[in-house]
């Protein structure tokens, strides 16, 4: 039996990453073998590309192509082999992020994204995508409290992040069978109870 593929999405500051390891541990306690990974990244090549993408200014199409190049390697080396072994893969971001950031935030033609998505993984979509959503002003307040250096996406203006959020919500409206919106502006314990209920109902 093939494993399940669950992705986490959301604007910067939504807090999704704090729940990735928690969900993986919850699944392990239920007897699942779980691989936790992230995008861009997940492989040595992907992590090298991640550093470039988060720190170096570049042409929008170069940025997008590098995102999908990292994704193709990630799929070939990590995601697809794990699923074939029956493992569950929990991934922090996937192609929905590229639609949101490069498409919504930066304005890349969605047809180009659709072509790349079909080329790189037309045969595979996540079984479930958890989209962490909250008001932009709350997300910006959280980013402002960060004690680390911000990457070049996090440093973008508020209108960029608003377009990213809108693109995520539009994608969720079209692919509601796969994408589950999570209200991220609520207590941690409430979010985790909701995540457990959703994953139990949809995947277990």
RACORVEN-V366245 format. One record per residue. RES is the residue in three letters. SS is DSSP state (H for helix, E for strand, C for the rest). NEAR is the number of other ideal C-beta (glycine too) atoms within 10 Angstrom. Layout:
BEGIN
res=RES ss=SS near=NEAR
res=RES ss=SS near=NEAR
END
This chain:
BEGIN
res=UNK ss=C near=4
res=UNK ss=C near=13
res=UNK ss=C near=20
res=UNK ss=C near=21
res=UNK ss=E near=23
res=UNK ss=E near=25
res=UNK ss=E near=26
res=UNK ss=E near=27
res=UNK ss=E near=27
res=UNK ss=E near=26
res=UNK ss=C near=31
res=UNK ss=C near=22
res=UNK ss=C near=22
res=UNK ss=C near=23
res=UNK ss=C near=18
res=UNK ss=C near=22
res=UNK ss=H near=13
res=UNK ss=H near=14
res=UNK ss=H near=22
res=UNK ss=H near=20
res=UNK ss=H near=13
res=UNK ss=H near=15
res=UNK ss=H near=21
res=UNK ss=H near=18
res=UNK ss=H near=12
res=UNK ss=H near=17
res=UNK ss=H near=21
res=UNK ss=H near=12
res=UNK ss=H near=8
res=UNK ss=C near=13
res=UNK ss=C near=6
res=UNK ss=C near=17
res=UNK ss=C near=12
res=UNK ss=E near=20
res=UNK ss=E near=19
res=UNK ss=E near=16
res=UNK ss=E near=20
res=UNK ss=E near=18
res=UNK ss=C near=22
res=UNK ss=C near=26
res=UNK ss=C near=24
res=UNK ss=C near=25
res=UNK ss=C near=19
res=UNK ss=H near=10
res=UNK ss=H near=16
res=UNK ss=H near=24
res=UNK ss=H near=13
res=UNK ss=H near=13
res=UNK ss=H near=21
res=UNK ss=H near=20
res=UNK ss=H near=12
res=UNK ss=H near=14
res=UNK ss=H near=22
res=UNK ss=H near=14
res=UNK ss=H near=10
res=UNK ss=C near=11
res=UNK ss=C near=7
res=UNK ss=C near=13
res=UNK ss=C near=8
res=UNK ss=H near=14
res=UNK ss=H near=13
res=UNK ss=H near=13
res=UNK ss=H near=20
res=UNK ss=H near=22
res=UNK ss=H near=15
res=UNK ss=H near=18
res=UNK ss=H near=25
res=UNK ss=H near=20
res=UNK ss=H near=16
res=UNK ss=H near=23
res=UNK ss=H near=26
res=UNK ss=H near=16
res=UNK ss=H near=19
res=UNK ss=H near=26
res=UNK ss=H near=19
res=UNK ss=H near=12
res=UNK ss=H near=15
res=UNK ss=H near=18
res=UNK ss=H near=25
res=UNK ss=H near=17
res=UNK ss=H near=13
res=UNK ss=H near=19
res=UNK ss=H near=19
res=UNK ss=H near=10
res=UNK ss=C near=11
res=UNK ss=C near=12
res=UNK ss=C near=17
res=UNK ss=E near=25
res=UNK ss=E near=25
res=UNK ss=E near=26
res=UNK ss=E near=23
res=UNK ss=E near=20
res=UNK ss=C near=25
res=UNK ss=C near=27
res=UNK ss=H near=23
res=UNK ss=H near=25
res=UNK ss=H near=25
res=UNK ss=H near=23
res=UNK ss=H near=22
res=UNK ss=H near=26
res=UNK ss=H near=25
res=UNK ss=H near=25
res=UNK ss=H near=23
res=UNK ss=H near=24
res=UNK ss=H near=23
res=UNK ss=C near=17
res=UNK ss=C near=12
res=UNK ss=C near=19
res=UNK ss=C near=13
res=UNK ss=H near=16
res=UNK ss=H near=8
res=UNK ss=H near=15
res=UNK ss=H near=18
res=UNK ss=H near=13
res=UNK ss=H near=13
res=UNK ss=H near=22
res=UNK ss=H near=19
res=UNK ss=H near=10
res=UNK ss=H near=10
res=UNK ss=H near=20
res=UNK ss=H near=19
res=UNK ss=C near=11
res=UNK ss=C near=8
res=UNK ss=C near=14
res=UNK ss=C near=16
res=UNK ss=C near=23
res=UNK ss=C near=18
res=UNK ss=E near=20
res=UNK ss=E near=24
res=UNK ss=E near=26
res=UNK ss=E near=25
res=UNK ss=E near=24
res=UNK ss=E near=19
res=UNK ss=C near=19
res=UNK ss=C near=11
res=UNK ss=H near=16
res=UNK ss=H near=10
res=UNK ss=H near=14
res=UNK ss=H near=25
res=UNK ss=H near=16
res=UNK ss=H near=11
res=UNK ss=H near=15
res=UNK ss=H near=15
res=UNK ss=H near=9
res=UNK ss=C near=7
res=UNK ss=C near=11
res=UNK ss=C near=4
res=UNK ss=C near=6
res=UNK ss=C near=8
res=UNK ss=C near=13
res=UNK ss=C near=14
res=UNK ss=C near=13
res=UNK ss=C near=18
res=UNK ss=C near=16
res=UNK ss=C near=11
res=UNK ss=C near=17
res=UNK ss=C near=7
res=UNK ss=H near=11
res=UNK ss=H near=10
res=UNK ss=H near=18
res=UNK ss=H near=23
res=UNK ss=H near=16
res=UNK ss=H near=19
res=UNK ss=H near=26
res=UNK ss=H near=23
res=UNK ss=H near=15
res=UNK ss=H near=22
res=UNK ss=H near=26
res=UNK ss=H near=15
res=UNK ss=H near=15
res=UNK ss=H near=22
res=UNK ss=H near=18
res=UNK ss=H near=10
res=UNK ss=H near=9
res=UNK ss=C near=14
res=UNK ss=C near=10
res=UNK ss=C near=8
res=UNK ss=C near=17
res=UNK ss=E near=20
res=UNK ss=E near=17
res=UNK ss=E near=17
res=UNK ss=E near=22
res=UNK ss=E near=11
res=UNK ss=C near=24
res=UNK ss=C near=14
res=UNK ss=C near=11
res=UNK ss=C near=8
res=UNK ss=H near=12
res=UNK ss=H near=8
res=UNK ss=H near=10
res=UNK ss=H near=21
res=UNK ss=H near=15
res=UNK ss=H near=11
res=UNK ss=H near=15
res=UNK ss=H near=20
res=UNK ss=H near=16
res=UNK ss=H near=10
res=UNK ss=H near=16
res=UNK ss=H near=22
res=UNK ss=H near=11
res=UNK ss=H near=10
res=UNK ss=H near=15
res=UNK ss=C near=15
res=UNK ss=C near=11
END
